């Protein structure tokens, strides 16, 4: 079968690999019909999330049809159309039973203290081969798969595999309440869904911060207020528009590959921190393979965290869903403590978060497909990665059609 395979920093290829088979009684085999490219995948290629194992298939978002099940899989049968959760969970351990499925005690082959297991990630997450392929083995299939109703298209469902649930989870982490003013840092596709989630959870105002015009235009189309960090200092702009108070809650949808402002009043502060940011980048990305404009690590790993803490009101709340590797140790802890902030973060508990969102989409109350900007075949995945990595205008979310 064809699959997108990681061979090293800056080196991904469309390879022909062996078809997967049932290895455990709890496994299922799924023929993929839709997959997608996520910003998290770029961390592995840029080197800002280290520990990848050569030969790992990339991707953690997919929709498909079950072709085979192990003898312990009693919920699904061949022919069932399914959504694959990005995170893998057994459904029976202590954490799964309390809804903390991203911290399943048994799904990660590295043991109960290893943390989240997800498709297509580094050694610390399994590794488990990912979903940018024609077929996939799904471990713990009963809890990792979700049945799809007939009235939810593959195009809509692919965004429920990770992006929409993660954004919704981010708004929950930030404790969004009715009437809140919420800032969303990062207007990529996760940030766009965070805007939608914050409004649906009751926010009265949502302020989106990014540096790309097309992303800001999309946020404006969702009725968010927008701040271009290359034209304004985002912290000062947020304080100005909230009468000096700051926002009630912040969602960090940026993560480790943040970029410093290249223009405007915030550029000076970023330049003054260049030495610190360079040290952070060396810390999180000891191995890189920059090729022209491709696979360039972000030049301000802790920038979004600093802005988030600076722009939230005293006693406010910060929800972090942007990806940060264990190697990054920078966080403005003193400022956060001095403001009595509540800080929550983590990987989405997809098995518990996704089903209600699937109901919203199935009922026609929200159409996620408007945020898909590119439709590419799996055979063009490498070229699509390159365009997405360069942050080309208009490249918000790329769906990969398989088969």
LUMMINU-209207 format. One line per 4 residues: number of its first residue (from 1); their letters; for each residue x, y, z of C-alpha. Coordinates in steps of 0.001 Angstrom, whole numbers, plus 500000, padded with zeros to 6 digits. Example, Ala and Ser with C-alpha at 12.3 -4.5 7.8 and 13.67 -1.06 7.14 Angstrom:
1) as) 512300/495500/507800 ~ 513670/498940/507140
END
This chain:
1) xxxx) 500000/500000/500000 ~ 500994/503676/499681 ~ 501796/505694/502808 ~ 503511/508931/503857
5) xxxx) 506599/507848/505782 ~ 508994/509802/508026 ~ 512649/509124/507198 ~ 514243/511969/509139
9) xxxx) 513953/515690/509789 ~ 513082/517310/506477 ~ 512679/513918/504795 ~ 509215/512475/504174
13) xxxx) 508340/510207/501266 ~ 505378/508496/499677 ~ 506473/504882/500046 ~ 505094/501491/499195
17) xxxx) 504867/499563/502484 ~ 503335/496302/503666 ~ 499610/496230/504356 ~ 498842/496093/508089
21) xxxx) 497385/493003/509730 ~ 495645/492063/512969 ~ 498255/491736/515729 ~ 496047/491720/518838
25) xxxx) 492486/490508/519485 ~ 491477/494137/520137 ~ 492682/495382/516712 ~ 490745/496378/513632
29) xxxx) 491900/497090/510084 ~ 490401/500149/508426 ~ 490576/501118/504767 ~ 491158/504876/504767
33) xxxx) 488951/507078/502603 ~ 490004/510480/503966 ~ 493049/511616/505909 ~ 494482/515072/506596
37) xxxx) 497655/517030/507293 ~ 497951/518669/510706 ~ 500324/521272/512101 ~ 501434/518679/514633
41) xxxx) 502830/516598/511767 ~ 505019/519549/510818 ~ 506669/519546/514258 ~ 508057/516084/513506
45) xxxx) 509467/517145/510142 ~ 510863/520459/511379 ~ 512462/518709/514349 ~ 510647/520664/517058
49) xxxx) 509117/517439/518374 ~ 512002/515006/518563 ~ 512136/511261/519033 ~ 510589/510101/515772
53) xxxx) 511481/506595/514607 ~ 512523/506233/510973 ~ 509910/504359/508972 ~ 506925/505606/510991
57) xxxx) 503850/506388/508893 ~ 502647/509929/509584 ~ 499147/511235/510257 ~ 496589/511098/513052
61) xxxx) 493329/512064/511347 ~ 491262/509668/509271 ~ 487884/508323/508225 ~ 487374/504941/506627
65) xxxx) 485643/501593/506400 ~ 486358/498589/508614 ~ 487685/495616/506637 ~ 488659/493216/509428
69) xxxx) 488307/492945/513218 ~ 490016/490928/515926 ~ 488010/488423/518004 ~ 487725/490824/520982
73) xxxx) 486159/493613/518896 ~ 482446/493254/519584 ~ 481232/496687/518533 ~ 482324/496866/514885
77) xxxx) 482105/494632/511817 ~ 483574/494722/508321 ~ 481743/497295/506222 ~ 481154/499747/509093
81) xxxx) 481991/503348/508278 ~ 484064/504858/511095 ~ 485875/507883/512417 ~ 489319/507175/513900
85) xxxx) 490162/509107/517061 ~ 493618/510654/516970 ~ 494389/509401/520460 ~ 494294/505693/521310
89) xxxx) 492526/504384/524411 ~ 491486/501009/525806 ~ 488175/502019/527403 ~ 488669/499840/530486
93) xxxx) 491459/501332/532625 ~ 491000/503811/535469 ~ 491679/506884/533343 ~ 489452/505775/530470
97) xxxx) 486595/505148/532895 ~ 486828/508698/534225 ~ 486932/510184/530738 ~ 490664/510939/530653
101) xxxx) 491165/508793/527577 ~ 494227/510731/526350 ~ 496005/509349/529418 ~ 494947/505730/528989
105) xxxx) 497115/503549/531236 ~ 497517/500691/528756 ~ 497331/502023/525172 ~ 500881/503368/525111
109) xxxx) 503330/500489/524565 ~ 505884/502375/526671 ~ 503896/501771/529851 ~ 501342/503478/532120
113) xxxx) 503570/506482/532913 ~ 504343/507230/529273 ~ 501391/509529/528565 ~ 499289/509923/525442
117) xxxx) 499480/507370/522646 ~ 498484/508686/519234 ~ 498888/507706/515618 ~ 501986/508717/513680
121) xxxx) 503926/510181/516594 ~ 507398/509830/518145 ~ 508761/506900/520091 ~ 507342/508219/523363
125) xxxx) 503811/507853/521973 ~ 504247/504235/520856 ~ 505180/504638/518128 ~ 502022/503579/516297
129) xxxx) 501897/503847/512507 ~ 499774/506751/511370 ~ 496797/507352/509140 ~ 498188/508933/505963
133) xxxx) 497982/505559/504253 ~ 495585/503328/502354 ~ 495019/500988/505312 ~ 495703/501187/509043
137) xxxx) 495790/498875/512031 ~ 493726/500444/514820 ~ 494695/499237/518316 ~ 491957/499055/520965
141) xxxx) 489424/499502/518197 ~ 486310/499451/520382 ~ 487347/502716/522071 ~ 489465/504276/519317
145) xxxx) 486822/504051/516579 ~ 483516/505947/516476 ~ 480670/504841/514181 ~ 479596/507426/511627
149) xxxx) 475957/508181/510759 ~ 475041/508166/507082 ~ 474255/511881/507019 ~ 477798/512939/508034
153) xxxx) 480050/513064/504983 ~ 483672/511972/504953 ~ 484649/515616/504413 ~ 482838/516675/507584
157) xxxx) 483954/513659/509577 ~ 487668/514125/508929 ~ 487603/517350/510931 ~ 486119/515465/513881
161) xxxx) 489060/513068/514047 ~ 491178/515668/515862 ~ 490833/519345/514958 ~ 487300/520210/516107
165) xxxx) 487450/518106/519311 ~ 490870/519519/520218 ~ 489634/523080/519777 ~ 486487/522361/521800
169) xxxx) 488664/520812/524501 ~ 490800/523967/524482 ~ 487755/526118/525179 ~ 486809/523754/527997
173) xxxx) 490319/523986/529453 ~ 490030/527780/529337 ~ 486760/527540/531246 ~ 484785/529648/528797
177) xxxx) 481629/530969/530442 ~ 478605/532835/529151 ~ 479526/536429/528324 ~ 483295/535929/528517
181) xxxx) 485769/537802/526394 ~ 488160/535200/524982 ~ 491458/535599/523127 ~ 492573/532864/520730
185) xxxx) 496260/532953/519867 ~ 496814/531329/516494 ~ 494254/531454/513683 ~ 495275/528272/511926
189) xxxx) 492605/525629/511606 ~ 492735/524692/515310 ~ 492413/528354/516192 ~ 489473/528730/513795
193) xxxx) 487674/525861/515481 ~ 488613/527330/518873 ~ 486847/530546/517833 ~ 483745/528574/516856
197) xxxx) 483937/526510/520068 ~ 484306/529558/522315 ~ 481243/531190/520765 ~ 479229/527966/521084
201) xxxx) 480260/527665/524718 ~ 478902/531139/525436 ~ 481651/533687/524793 ~ 480388/537193/524204
205) xxxx) 483529/538341/522385 ~ 486356/536393/520746 ~ 489600/538077/519725 ~ 491836/536214/517258
209) xxxx) 495573/536939/517091 ~ 497707/535885/514116 ~ 500116/537309/511567 ~ 498658/535953/508321
213) xxxx) 496044/538036/506479 ~ 494071/535077/505083 ~ 493766/533454/508500 ~ 492654/536726/510057
217) xxxx) 490096/537171/507276 ~ 488681/533713/508029 ~ 488489/534580/511731 ~ 486700/537828/510859
221) xxxx) 484219/535759/508855 ~ 483400/533928/512092 ~ 482619/537266/513777 ~ 485844/537331/515758
225) xxxx) 487702/540569/516343 ~ 491158/540356/514822 ~ 494654/541510/515774 ~ 497595/541252/513368
229) xxxx) 500703/540877/515533 ~ 502798/542304/512687 ~ 500792/545546/512853 ~ 500000/545856/516584
233) xxxx) 501431/544692/519871 ~ 498844/541982/520625 ~ 499017/542287/524417 ~ 498637/546063/524349
237) xxxx) 495860/545846/521741 ~ 493939/543376/523924 ~ 494374/545592/526985 ~ 493217/548632/524994
241) xxxx) 490047/546894/523803 ~ 489191/545553/527281 ~ 489579/548852/529152 ~ 492916/547757/530556
245) xxxx) 491505/544627/532199 ~ 492557/541873/529826 ~ 490462/538980/528573 ~ 488685/536486/530806
249) xxxx) 490192/533465/529080 ~ 492892/532629/526541 ~ 493242/529628/524248 ~ 496790/529000/523019
253) xxxx) 496425/527299/519638 ~ 499980/528090/518491 ~ 502510/525876/520245 ~ 506253/525524/519914
257) xxxx) 506630/526710/516305 ~ 505564/530283/517090 ~ 507116/533057/515016 ~ 508338/536461/516163
261) xxxx) 506716/539558/514618 ~ 508596/540718/511550 ~ 507115/544218/511646 ~ 505139/546573/513851
265) xxxx) 505502/547664/517490 ~ 505880/544099/518827 ~ 508951/543430/516669 ~ 511326/545288/519003
269) xxxx) 510365/543206/522026 ~ 510751/540005/520017 ~ 514161/541069/518742 ~ 515269/541865/522280
273) xxxx) 514416/538285/523253 ~ 516199/536784/520253 ~ 518946/535215/522369 ~ 516412/533562/524679
277) xxxx) 514308/532333/521776 ~ 517362/530969/519962 ~ 518317/529012/523082 ~ 514787/527615/523309
281) xxxx) 514859/526580/519664 ~ 518172/524791/520167 ~ 516639/523095/523198 ~ 513552/521760/521405
285) xxxx) 515037/521158/517952 ~ 518607/519849/518297 ~ 518285/518180/514878 ~ 516865/520051/511876
289) xxxx) 517091/519807/508100 ~ 516089/523192/506714 ~ 515671/523183/502930 ~ 515189/526715/501631
293) xxxx) 511841/527929/502976 ~ 510807/524451/504117 ~ 511091/522758/507490 ~ 512163/525909/509341
297) xxxx) 511474/525682/513096 ~ 509605/528594/514633 ~ 511924/531298/515958 ~ 510039/532068/519194
301) xxxx) 509032/528834/520975 ~ 507600/530492/524114 ~ 506175/533596/522411 ~ 502510/532537/522482
305) xxxx) 502776/531547/526143 ~ 504200/534955/527042 ~ 501517/536809/525131 ~ 498783/534597/526590
309) xxxx) 499798/535264/530183 ~ 500276/538963/529483 ~ 496855/539485/527934 ~ 494615/537617/530367
313) xxxx) 492955/539391/533284 ~ 493902/538808/536890 ~ 492229/535641/538071 ~ 491741/534614/534446
317) xxxx) 492146/531284/532742 ~ 494537/529865/530150 ~ 493872/526722/528112 ~ 496866/525377/526186
321) xxxx) 496277/523047/523235 ~ 499202/524193/521090 ~ 501817/521419/521025 ~ 504871/521850/523257
325) xxxx) 507513/519102/523542 ~ 508826/517883/526902 ~ 512167/519549/526084 ~ 510688/523062/526358
329) xxxx) 510966/524327/529926 ~ 510169/528029/529406 ~ 506953/529414/530892 ~ 506289/532833/532516
333) xxxx) 505426/531179/535824 ~ 506114/534247/537951 ~ 503762/536521/536015 ~ 501088/533825/535940
337) xxxx) 501335/533298/539685 ~ 501297/537026/540400 ~ 498002/537288/538448 ~ 496387/534265/540164
341) xxxx) 495857/532534/536837 ~ 494323/529119/536328 ~ 496389/527253/533731 ~ 495187/524011/532153
345) xxxx) 496659/522102/529226 ~ 496881/518750/527571 ~ 495910/516421/524767 ~ 492254/516078/523862
349) xxxx) 490287/513165/525323 ~ 488832/512381/521918 ~ 486690/509404/522876 ~ 484644/511505/525299
353) xxxx) 484814/514908/523582 ~ 484005/513885/519999 ~ 480576/512146/520152 ~ 478576/515262/521182
357) xxxx) 480297/517248/518430 ~ 479418/514535/515935 ~ 475798/514982/517007 ~ 476042/518748/516382
361) xxxx) 477365/518160/512869 ~ 474837/515396/512133 ~ 472003/517700/513216 ~ 473144/520342/510735
365) xxxx) 473923/522875/513468 ~ 477522/523392/512378 ~ 479299/522769/509071 ~ 483021/522143/509597
369) xxxx) 483762/521611/505895 ~ 483958/525355/505216 ~ 487380/525309/506884 ~ 488852/522756/504453
373) xxxx) 490820/524807/501931 ~ 492659/522125/499948 ~ 491644/518707/498653 ~ 494632/516660/497511
377) xxxx) 495112/512980/496662 ~ 497374/510925/498922 ~ 499799/510707/496003 ~ 500358/514490/496253
381) xxxx) 500833/514503/500017 ~ 504523/515443/500044 ~ 503965/518484/497832 ~ 500968/519470/499976
385) xxxx) 503127/519214/503101 ~ 505662/521587/501556 ~ 503043/524239/500729 ~ 501412/523943/504152
389) xxxx) 504785/524135/505889 ~ 505645/527377/504070 ~ 502454/528910/505478 ~ 501331/529830/501984
393) xxxx) 498338/532123/501902 ~ 495070/530204/501858 ~ 496533/526894/503065 ~ 494451/526434/506202
397) xxxx) 493487/522746/506175 ~ 494419/520060/503671 ~ 492293/516972/503251 ~ 493908/513929/501649
401) xxx) 491677/511723/499516 ~ 492694/508083/499633 ~ 491737/505528/497026
END
